[in-house]
Amino acid sequence: MELSQDHSARLDDILRWRRDVRHFNTRPVEPDVLARIEASVDFAPSVGNSRPWRVVRVMDEDKRRAVCDSFERENLAASRAYRDDTRCEYLALKLAGLREAPVHYAFFCDPDPAEGRGLGRRTMPQTLAYSTVMAIHTLWLAARARNIGVGWVSILNPAIMNETLEVPCEWTFIAYLCVGYPVERRDVPELHMRGWQENCSTVWIDR
Ligand SMILES: Cc1cc2nc3c(=O)[nH]c(=O)nc-3n(C[C@H](O)[C@H](O)[C@H](O)COP(=O)(O)O)c2cc1C
């Protein structure tokens, strides 16, 4: 299929308006929309076509609460690394939408998937984790294309995630995603908007 300028213009819009979302509406995501977003992951690239990502749909309330508790603990611990004013500034940031987001996904990486038969990862086993991140980004864009927001939460204890979600301890926890309709739509990162971190441009090096 040959793509048109219309496609590229729309993709540019999706990239520009993707953004990490932490303020969610509790409105449920329609099952057919969610199914399309989930199906997008199958189009993600992976080392040797190994597709090492394992995705848990976290639906159980007790499990969600355990994830929230882990976030609260780790967020408080993270705040202690900052002093005085910066600590207050950090604590004022909203760094997860765990309570409101209707859909939660936990992404893990299988460090030894049968698929791919080892191709491409002998010298760089971390390419399995990179592949899992590609799957996440694919889902992120597919969600945004349907006006659904995604927020990546990493302020969590990985061991607790494996235990709470009852997955093999060998699987590497990669990300916890909050998914749902955003309260507002932005084309600038929230951390930039709140004055925590200016949106800087990519460092390109020509050799
Ligand atoms: C690996 C990774 C981990 C992240 N973890 C968190 C997190 O724990 N909490 C949070 O609020 N945002 C998290 N984010 C979102 C970033 O803060 C966000 O991507 C960045 O500020 C740029 O904003 P944008 O995604 O809206 O462009 C994470 C993003 C990535 C890629």
The ligand as an SDF file (V2000), in Angstrom:
LIG
                    3D

 31 33  0  0  0  0  0  0  0  0999 V2000
   10.1550    4.7840   30.2720 C   0  0  0  0  0  0  0  0  0  0  0  0
    9.1570    5.8420   30.6900 C   0  0  0  0  0  0  0  0  0  0  0  0
    8.7520    5.8940   32.0120 C   0  0  0  0  0  0  0  0  0  0  0  0
    7.8380    6.8740   32.4230 C   0  0  0  0  0  0  0  0  0  0  0  0
    7.3800    6.8890   33.7200 N   0  0  0  0  0  0  0  0  0  0  0  0
    6.4810    7.8250   34.1040 C   0  0  0  0  0  0  0  0  0  0  0  0
    5.9340    7.8320   35.4210 C   0  0  0  0  0  0  0  0  0  0  0  0
    6.2160    6.9870   36.2650 O   0  0  0  0  0  0  0  0  0  0  0  0
    5.0500    8.7910   35.7470 N   0  0  0  0  0  0  0  0  0  0  0  0
    4.6820    9.7470   34.8470 C   0  0  0  0  0  0  0  0  0  0  0  0
    3.8710   10.6060   35.1870 O   0  0  0  0  0  0  0  0  0  0  0  0
    5.1570    9.7490   33.5890 N   0  0  0  0  0  0  0  0  0  0  0  0
    6.0310    8.8090   33.1980 C   0  0  0  0  0  0  0  0  0  0  0  0
    6.4890    8.7970   31.9100 N   0  0  0  0  0  0  0  0  0  0  0  0
    6.0270    9.8260   30.9620 C   0  0  0  0  0  0  0  0  0  0  0  0
    7.0720   10.9140   30.7910 C   0  0  0  0  0  0  0  0  0  0  0  0
    7.0950   11.7530   31.9090 O   0  0  0  0  0  0  0  0  0  0  0  0
    6.7290   11.6910   29.5310 C   0  0  0  0  0  0  0  0  0  0  0  0
    6.8170   10.8300   28.4360 O   0  0  0  0  0  0  0  0  0  0  0  0
    7.6840   12.8630   29.3290 C   0  0  0  0  0  0  0  0  0  0  0  0
    7.5280   13.8180   30.3320 O   0  0  0  0  0  0  0  0  0  0  0  0
    7.4250   13.5500   27.9820 C   0  0  0  0  0  0  0  0  0  0  0  0
    6.0620   13.8800   27.8960 O   0  0  0  0  0  0  0  0  0  0  0  0
    5.1590   13.3830   26.6990 P   0  0  0  0  0  0  0  0  0  0  0  0
    5.1210   11.8700   26.7360 O   0  0  0  0  0  0  0  0  0  0  0  0
    3.8330   13.9850   26.9690 O   0  0  0  0  0  0  0  0  0  0  0  0
    5.8040   13.8580   25.4620 O   0  0  0  0  0  0  0  0  0  0  0  0
    7.3630    7.8120   31.4880 C   0  0  0  0  0  0  0  0  0  0  0  0
    7.7760    7.7470   30.1420 C   0  0  0  0  0  0  0  0  0  0  0  0
    8.6530    6.7580   29.7510 C   0  0  0  0  0  0  0  0  0  0  0  0
    9.0620    6.6790   28.2940 C   0  0  0  0  0  0  0  0  0  0  0  0
  1  2  1  0
  2  3  1  0
  2 30  2  0
  3  4  2  0
  4  5  1  0
  4 28  1  0
  5  6  2  0
  6  7  1  0
  6 13  1  0
  7  8  2  0
  7  9  1  0
  9 10  1  0
 10 11  2  0
 10 12  1  0
 12 13  2  0
 13 14  1  0
 14 15  1  0
 14 28  1  0
 15 16  1  0
 16 17  1  0
 16 18  1  0
 18 19  1  0
 18 20  1  0
 20 21  1  0
 20 22  1  0
 22 23  1  0
 23 24  1  0
 24 25  2  0
 24 26  1  0
 24 27  1  0
 28 29  2  0
 29 30  1  0
 30 31  1  0
M  END
$$$$
